[in-house]
Amino acid sequence: RFVPKRMVPFSFPLSKCALWDPVPMGDVIGAHITYYRSPKLSLVEKTLRLAYRHAKQNEKKSFSCFLLGTLAVDEDGEGVTLTIDRFDPGREV
């Protein structure tokens, strides 16, 4: 699925010395993960319960946290699986 309205161009931090020519060359291509692969999401129940408990205990309506995991290409090479297995509540400061 190619959704051009949601695509954003790559941008790199400014530097004094460039390692490549920044002038665009060639046709525009889609670099979205779903363009070439069929993604799957796997979430460990313990991680989900921990994040839910943290959200209920938090007094704010909105808070920041991290869900950590691994991204792997399937054996057949046709799909990718994102496995989320860790929760990090982050820091308030």
N, C-alpha and C positions, 0 to 999 in steps of 0.2 A: 504494500500500500504506500503510495507516494503522495504525501500531502504537502504541496509546496507552500501553503500559507503558514504552516507550523515550522517549516525549516528555517534555521538561522545560520548565517555564514560563520565559518570558523574565524576566530580572531586570535592573534597572538600578542603578547605584551610588547610594548615598544622597546627597542634596544638601539644602541649606537651602531652596532655592526650586524648586518644581515648575512645569514649563511646561504640564502637563496634569493632569486629574483622575485619580488612580490607581485609582479604583473601577472594577472590571470591569463592562463593559456588553455585552449581547448574548450569543449562543450561542458556545460554544467551537468553534474551527475548527482544522483541521490545517494546520501551516505547514511541513511536511516537503517537501523538494524533489521527492521521488518521488511525492508525492500528485498533482501536476499535470503533471509532466514525466517523460520517460524519460531518465535520465542515462547518459552514456557517459564512460569514462575513457580518456585517451590519455596514454601515458607514453613519453618519448623514451628510446631504448635507452642512449644515452650517460649520461644522468642515473641510470638504474637501475644501470649498471655502476659508476659513481662511488660511489653509496651502498653498493653491495655491497662494494666494495674498502675503503671506510672502515669498514664494520662488521666485516670480517675483520681489519683492522689494530687495531681497538679491543680493548683487553684486558678491558674490562668486558662482562658479558653484556647489560646494558641501557645504552643511551646515547640522548641527545636529538639531534635534527637537524630540519631544515626541508626540505620539498619544496615548491617554489614553482611557480606556474603561472597560467593564466588560465581563467576560466569564461565561456563564450559560449553564447548561445541559438542553436539551429540555425536555418537559413534558413526552414524551414517553421513555426517557432514551437512545435513539438511536443516538442522535446527540448533538453537542455543538454549541453555537452561540457566536461569539465574536462581541460585539457591541462597536464600536469606536465612542465616542461622545465628546471628548475634544482634543484640540490642545494646546501644550505648546512649544513655540519656544526655550525654554532653555536659557542658558546664554553663552555669547561669552568667558568668562573667567572661 
